[in-house]
Amino acid sequence: MAVINIFNAAYVRAEEVAAGVASELGLTTMRDAEVFAMAAERFGMSESRLAKTVYGKPSVFNSFTHERERAVTCLRATLAELLHRDDLLLFGWAGLLVPQRVSHVLRVLLGAEVHYRAGLAAEREGVSAEEGAKLVHKADEALFGWSEYVTGAKAWDNELYDVVIPMDAKSVEHAVAFTVDNARRGVLVPTAQSQQAVDDFALAARVDMALVKEGHSVDVEAKNGRVQLTINKNVIMLSRLEEELQRIASGVEGVREVTTRVGKDFYQADIYRRHDFSLPSKVLLVDDEREFVETLSERLTMRDVGSAVVYDGPQALNLLQDEEPEVMILDLKMPGMDGLEVLRRVRRDHPGVAVIILTGHGSDKDRETCMDLGAFAYLQKPVDIDVLSSTVKSAYEKVRVSS
């Protein structure tokens, strides 16, 4: 029996189709939420954070944290385990991670034109047609970003699927019958080659997991116990990195041989950074002096401290709605909303963020006020970069202990 993966655009009655197919074929349905829950439990991650990292916009800190890469690796490992079952219906978009060479997976896309889906959204959610269209576009935006990241193709690209069913032209009953008929065709039964592809997928996931646990992020491919690692970011000590990657990968059960190579993006400007879990990698710098704060960010980067920059208080507070910085370095004197007001709101709404005040215009009274409001430290400009770096690391340690 083929494994079935039903992908769907939002608001196309996909739940009814999935339920009908599972009932007809006696399959166990695993929705994205359940796959995420399994991955989160196995790898000690927050389920909501895992889903947000995968389907949301990439974090501004991701080049340091490799958070999205780690989340995807966890999903790959979980999917590799599930693919050994013969009674499985995957319902959702995590299945885009399954390689096309796993040929006994039937990939079904349930789609429809936007106006049809907007009408269903309006009816189901009890909103206007205009609001329904907004719901559809918001759902599509997340899928487009995920599909581009995983496959390099558009979510609606027919090349990604074996069966495409237009739900604005077909009934639920037709979609169920058509999917069941395709699933029962002999061409989709597991073969030795297809099963080997699952084993290769599982081995690549295990190697990838071993690497990300050590802070590395490279492309991993496996075939019959032979693993190839592709480095897509520039690194000065390439041979040293290759030796370390090979050492880690060789220790994974099932690996017989490891080779490394540089990828097509190796000679681009982006620099390879191994994530050091002992160092802060989510530091938000808030200062209206653009040249100063950008230079400060670069100097922290040279010390392997990951940072992002915004230029006023509202930008900082907006970013905090989507991001989870560990430490904030905050100027006091900024046009509009000043640093004191930002500090008040951060300590009220995001108490897990350690705030370091860095100002060139503060007074003793300002220092006292900031510390009373819960600032971790109060520093004056110009600041010695080593003093700032040490203070950031101390703030990060406090965050780690309390989290």
C-alpha positions as CSV (number, residue, x, y, z in Angstrom):
1,M,0.0,0.0,0.0
2,A,1.3,3.5,-0.9
3,V,1.7,6.1,1.7
4,I,-0.6,9.0,0.8
5,N,0.2,12.7,1.4
6,I,-2.6,15.1,0.9
7,F,-1.5,18.7,0.4
8,N,-4.2,21.3,0.3
9,A,-4.8,25.0,-0.3
10,A,-6.7,26.6,2.5
11,Y,-10.5,26.4,2.4
12,V,-11.1,23.6,-0.1
13,R,-12.9,21.0,2.2
14,A,-9.6,19.1,2.5
15,E,-10.5,17.7,5.9
16,E,-13.5,15.9,4.4
17,V,-11.4,14.4,1.6
18,A,-8.7,13.2,4.0
19,A,-11.2,11.6,6.3
20,G,-12.9,9.9,3.3
21,V,-9.6,8.5,1.9
22,A,-8.5,7.3,5.4
23,S,-11.8,5.6,6.0
24,E,-11.9,3.9,2.6
25,L,-8.3,2.6,2.8
26,G,-8.1,2.0,6.5
27,L,-5.2,4.4,7.0
28,T,-4.0,6.3,10.1
29,T,-4.0,10.0,9.5
30,M,-1.1,12.1,10.7
31,R,-1.8,15.8,10.4
32,D,1.0,18.4,10.5
33,A,0.1,19.2,14.1
34,E,0.6,15.6,15.1
35,V,3.9,15.4,13.2
36,F,5.1,18.6,14.9
37,A,4.0,17.3,18.3
38,M,6.0,14.1,17.7
39,A,9.1,16.1,16.7
40,A,8.8,18.5,19.5
41,E,8.5,15.7,22.1
42,R,11.4,13.7,20.7
43,F,13.8,16.6,20.4
44,G,12.7,18.7,23.4
45,M,11.4,21.7,21.5
46,S,8.3,23.8,21.9
47,E,5.6,22.6,19.5
48,S,4.3,26.1,18.8
49,R,7.8,27.4,18.3
50,L,8.7,24.6,16.0
51,A,5.6,25.3,13.8
52,K,6.3,29.0,13.8
53,T,9.9,28.5,12.9
54,V,9.1,26.2,10.0
55,Y,6.1,28.0,8.4
56,G,6.7,31.6,9.6
57,K,9.2,34.2,8.2
58,P,12.8,33.3,8.9
59,S,14.1,34.9,12.0
60,V,16.4,37.9,11.7
61,F,18.8,35.9,14.0
62,N,18.7,32.7,11.9
63,S,22.1,33.1,10.3
64,F,23.5,32.6,13.8
65,T,21.1,30.3,15.5
66,H,20.3,28.0,12.5
67,E,17.0,27.6,14.2
68,R,15.0,26.9,11.1
69,E,17.5,24.4,9.9
70,R,17.4,22.6,13.2
71,A,13.6,22.6,13.1
72,V,13.5,21.1,9.6
73,T,16.0,18.5,10.6
74,C,13.7,17.4,13.5
75,L,10.8,17.1,11.1
76,R,12.9,15.1,8.6
77,A,13.9,12.6,11.3
78,T,10.3,12.3,12.4
79,L,8.9,11.8,8.9
80,A,11.6,9.2,8.2
81,E,10.3,7.1,11.1
82,L,6.7,7.5,10.0
83,L,7.5,6.4,6.4
84,H,8.3,2.9,7.6
85,R,4.6,2.4,8.3
86,D,2.3,1.0,5.6
87,D,-1.0,2.4,6.9
88,L,-0.1,6.1,6.7
89,L,-1.9,9.2,5.4
90,L,0.0,12.4,5.8
91,F,-2.2,15.4,5.8
92,G,-0.3,18.7,5.5
93,W,2.7,20.4,4.1
94,A,5.5,18.9,6.2
95,G,5.5,16.0,3.7
96,L,7.3,18.3,1.2
97,L,10.4,17.2,3.0
98,V,10.0,13.6,1.7
99,P,12.3,13.1,-1.3
100,Q,10.6,12.5,-4.7
101,R,12.7,9.3,-5.0
102,V,10.5,7.7,-2.3
103,S,8.3,6.6,-5.1
104,H,5.6,4.8,-3.1
105,V,4.3,8.1,-1.6
106,L,1.2,9.3,-3.5
107,R,1.3,13.1,-3.4
108,V,-2.1,14.6,-3.9
109,L,-2.8,18.4,-4.1
110,L,-6.3,19.7,-3.4
111,G,-6.5,23.2,-4.9
112,A,-9.0,25.8,-6.2
113,E,-9.2,29.3,-7.5
114,V,-8.9,32.1,-4.9
115,H,-12.4,33.4,-5.4
116,Y,-13.9,30.0,-4.6
117,R,-11.8,29.6,-1.5
118,A,-12.5,33.2,-0.4
119,G,-16.2,32.3,-0.5
120,L,-15.8,29.2,1.6
121,A,-13.6,31.1,4.0
122,A,-16.3,33.8,4.4
123,E,-19.0,31.2,4.9
124,R,-17.0,29.1,7.4
125,E,-15.5,32.0,9.4
126,G,-18.6,34.2,9.3
127,V,-16.8,37.1,7.7
128,S,-17.2,39.2,4.5
129,A,-16.0,38.1,1.2
130,E,-13.2,40.7,1.4
131,E,-12.1,39.3,4.8
132,G,-12.3,35.8,3.4
133,A,-9.9,36.7,0.6
134,K,-7.5,38.1,3.1
135,L,-7.6,34.9,5.1
136,V,-6.8,32.9,1.9
137,H,-3.9,35.2,0.9
138,K,-2.4,35.0,4.4
139,A,-2.5,31.2,4.4
140,D,-1.1,31.1,0.9
141,E,1.8,33.4,1.8
142,A,3.0,30.9,4.5
143,L,2.8,28.0,2.1
144,F,4.7,29.8,-0.7
145,G,7.5,30.6,1.7
146,W,7.7,27.1,3.0
147,S,7.6,25.5,-0.5
148,E,10.3,27.9,-1.9
149,Y,12.5,27.0,1.1
150,V,12.2,23.3,0.9
151,T,11.8,22.6,-2.9
152,G,12.8,25.8,-4.6
153,A,9.4,25.7,-6.4
154,K,6.0,27.3,-6.0
155,A,3.5,25.6,-3.8
156,W,1.1,25.1,-6.7
157,D,3.8,23.7,-9.1
158,N,2.2,20.5,-10.6
159,E,5.6,18.9,-10.8
160,L,5.6,18.4,-7.1
161,Y,2.5,16.2,-7.1
162,D,1.2,13.0,-8.6
163,V,-2.4,14.0,-8.6
164,V,-3.9,17.5,-8.7
165,I,-7.6,17.9,-8.0
166,P,-9.4,21.2,-8.6
167,M,-11.9,21.3,-5.7
168,D,-13.9,24.2,-7.2
169,A,-14.7,21.8,-10.1
170,K,-14.9,18.4,-8.3
171,S,-17.0,17.2,-5.4
172,V,-15.5,15.7,-2.2
173,E,-16.8,12.3,-3.2
174,H,-15.0,12.5,-6.5
175,A,-11.8,13.6,-4.8
176,V,-12.0,10.7,-2.4
177,A,-12.7,8.1,-5.2
178,F,-10.0,9.5,-7.5
179,T,-7.4,9.4,-4.7
180,V,-8.3,5.9,-3.6
181,D,-8.2,4.6,-7.2
182,N,-4.7,6.0,-7.7
183,A,-3.5,4.6,-4.4
184,R,-4.6,1.1,-5.3
185,R,-2.6,1.0,-8.5
186,G,0.2,-1.5,-8.5
187,V,2.8,1.1,-9.6
188,L,2.8,2.6,-6.2
189,V,3.6,-0.5,-4.1
190,P,6.9,-0.2,-2.2
191,T,9.8,-1.6,-4.1
192,A,13.3,-2.5,-2.9
193,Q,14.6,0.8,-4.5
194,S,11.8,2.9,-2.9
195,Q,12.4,1.3,0.5
196,Q,16.1,2.0,0.2
197,A,15.2,5.6,-0.6
198,V,13.4,5.7,2.8
199,D,16.4,4.3,4.5
200,D,18.6,6.8,2.8
201,F,16.3,9.6,3.9
202,A,16.4,8.3,7.5
203,L,20.2,8.1,7.5
204,A,20.6,11.6,6.1
205,A,18.2,12.9,8.8
206,R,20.3,11.1,11.6
207,V,23.5,12.6,10.3
208,D,21.9,16.0,9.9
209,M,20.7,15.8,13.5
210,A,24.1,14.9,14.8
211,L,25.6,17.8,13.0
212,V,23.1,20.4,14.1
213,K,23.5,19.3,17.7
214,E,27.1,20.4,17.3
215,G,26.1,23.7,15.8
216,H,26.7,22.9,12.1
217,S,24.4,23.5,9.2
218,V,25.3,21.8,5.9
219,D,23.3,19.9,3.2
220,V,23.3,16.2,3.8
221,E,22.6,13.4,1.3
222,A,22.9,9.7,1.8
223,K,22.8,6.7,-0.4
224,N,23.5,3.1,0.7
225,G,25.5,4.2,3.7
226,R,27.5,6.7,1.8
227,V,27.0,10.3,3.0
228,Q,27.9,13.5,1.2
229,L,28.1,16.8,3.0
230,T,27.8,20.0,1.0
231,I,29.1,23.3,2.5
232,N,27.3,26.2,0.9
233,K,28.9,29.1,2.9
234,N,32.4,30.4,2.7
235,V,34.8,29.4,5.5
236,I,38.5,30.3,6.0
237,M,39.7,27.0,7.5
238,L,37.9,24.7,5.0
239,S,40.0,21.6,5.7
240,R,39.5,21.9,9.4
241,L,35.7,22.2,9.0
242,E,35.7,19.2,6.7
243,E,37.6,17.2,9.2
244,E,35.2,18.1,12.0
245,L,32.1,17.4,9.8
246,Q,33.5,14.0,8.7
247,R,34.3,13.1,12.3
248,I,30.8,13.8,13.5
249,A,29.0,12.1,10.5
250,S,31.2,9.0,10.7
251,G,30.0,8.4,14.2
252,V,26.4,8.0,13.2
253,E,25.2,4.4,13.0
254,G,24.8,3.2,9.4
255,V,27.4,5.5,7.9
256,R,30.0,3.7,5.9
257,E,31.7,6.5,4.1
258,V,31.7,10.3,4.3
259,T,32.7,12.8,1.7
260,T,32.5,16.6,1.7
261,R,32.3,19.2,-1.1
262,V,31.7,22.9,-1.5
263,G,28.4,23.9,-3.0
264,K,27.4,26.4,-5.7
265,D,27.0,29.2,-3.1
266,F,30.3,28.6,-1.3
267,Y,32.0,31.6,-2.9
268,Q,29.3,34.1,-2.1
269,A,29.6,36.8,0.6
270,D,27.8,34.8,3.3
271,I,30.1,33.4,5.9
272,Y,29.8,29.9,7.5
273,R,29.2,30.1,11.2
274,R,29.0,27.2,13.6
275,H,26.5,27.9,16.2
276,D,28.0,28.0,19.7
277,F,25.2,27.2,22.1
278,S,27.2,28.8,25.0
279,L,27.2,32.2,23.4
280,P,24.3,34.6,22.9
281,S,23.0,34.5,19.3
282,K,19.8,36.7,19.6
283,V,21.0,40.2,20.6
284,L,18.8,43.1,19.5
285,L,20.5,46.5,19.2
286,V,18.2,49.5,19.4
287,D,19.8,52.9,18.6
288,D,18.9,55.7,16.2
289,E,22.6,56.4,15.5
290,R,22.8,54.1,12.4
291,E,26.5,54.1,11.7
292,F,27.3,53.5,15.4
293,V,24.9,50.7,15.9
294,E,25.7,48.9,12.7
295,T,29.4,49.0,13.5
296,L,28.6,47.7,17.0
297,S,26.7,44.8,15.5
298,E,29.7,44.0,13.2
299,R,32.1,44.0,16.2
300,L,29.9,41.7,18.2
301,T,29.6,39.4,15.2
302,M,33.4,39.2,15.1
303,R,33.1,37.8,18.7
304,D,30.6,35.2,17.5
305,V,27.7,37.1,19.2
306,G,24.7,37.1,16.8
307,S,22.8,40.4,16.6
308,A,20.1,42.3,14.7
309,V,19.6,46.1,14.5
310,V,16.6,48.4,14.6
311,Y,16.7,52.2,14.8
312,D,13.9,53.2,17.1
313,G,11.6,52.1,19.9
314,P,8.5,51.2,17.8
315,Q,10.6,49.0,15.5
316,A,12.0,47.2,18.5
317,L,8.6,46.5,20.0
318,N,7.2,45.4,16.6
319,L,10.0,43.0,16.2
320,L,9.4,41.5,19.7
321,Q,5.9,40.4,18.5
322,D,7.5,37.8,16.2
323,E,11.0,37.3,17.6
324,E,12.4,36.1,20.9
325,P,15.7,37.9,21.5
326,E,17.7,36.9,24.5
327,V,19.3,40.3,25.2
328,M,18.5,43.8,24.1
329,I,21.1,46.6,24.0
330,L,19.0,49.8,24.2
331,D,19.8,53.5,23.8
332,L,18.0,56.0,26.0
333,K,17.9,59.1,23.9
334,M,15.9,58.4,20.7
335,P,13.4,60.6,18.8
336,G,9.8,59.7,19.5
337,M,9.6,56.9,22.0
338,D,12.6,57.1,24.3
339,G,14.5,54.2,25.7
340,L,12.9,54.4,29.2
341,E,9.5,53.8,27.6
342,V,10.8,50.9,25.6
343,L,12.4,49.5,28.8
344,R,9.1,49.7,30.6
345,R,7.2,47.9,27.9
346,V,9.8,45.2,27.4
347,R,10.0,44.4,31.1
348,R,6.2,44.4,31.3
349,D,5.4,42.3,28.2
350,H,8.7,40.4,27.6
351,P,10.2,39.8,31.0
352,G,12.4,37.0,29.6
353,V,14.5,39.6,27.6
354,A,17.5,41.0,29.5
355,V,18.0,44.7,28.7
356,I,21.3,46.4,28.8
357,I,21.1,50.2,28.6
358,L,23.9,51.8,26.5
359,T,23.7,55.6,26.4
360,G,25.9,58.6,25.9
361,H,23.5,61.1,27.5
362,G,22.3,59.5,30.7
363,S,22.5,60.8,34.3
364,D,22.8,59.2,37.7
365,K,19.0,59.6,38.0
366,D,18.6,57.8,34.6
367,R,20.8,55.0,35.8
368,E,18.7,54.6,39.0
369,T,15.5,54.7,37.1
370,C,16.6,52.1,34.6
371,M,17.9,49.7,37.2
372,D,14.6,50.1,39.2
373,L,12.7,49.2,36.1
374,G,14.6,46.0,35.7
375,A,17.5,46.7,33.4
376,F,20.3,44.2,33.6
377,A,23.1,46.7,33.3
378,Y,23.7,50.4,32.6
379,L,26.7,51.3,30.4
380,Q,27.9,54.6,29.1
381,K,29.1,55.4,25.5
382,P,31.8,55.1,24.3
383,V,32.0,51.5,25.6
384,D,34.9,49.1,25.5
385,I,33.7,46.3,23.2
386,D,35.2,43.7,25.5
387,V,33.2,45.1,28.4
388,L,30.0,45.1,26.4
389,S,30.6,41.6,25.1
390,S,31.2,40.4,28.6
391,T,28.1,42.1,29.9
392,V,26.0,40.6,27.1
393,K,27.3,37.1,27.9
394,S,26.5,37.6,31.6
395,A,23.0,38.7,30.7
396,Y,22.6,35.7,28.4
397,E,23.7,33.4,31.2
398,K,21.0,34.9,33.4
399,V,18.4,34.3,30.7
400,R,19.5,30.7,30.2
401,V,19.4,29.9,34.0
402,S,15.9,31.5,34.4
403,S,14.4,30.0,31.3
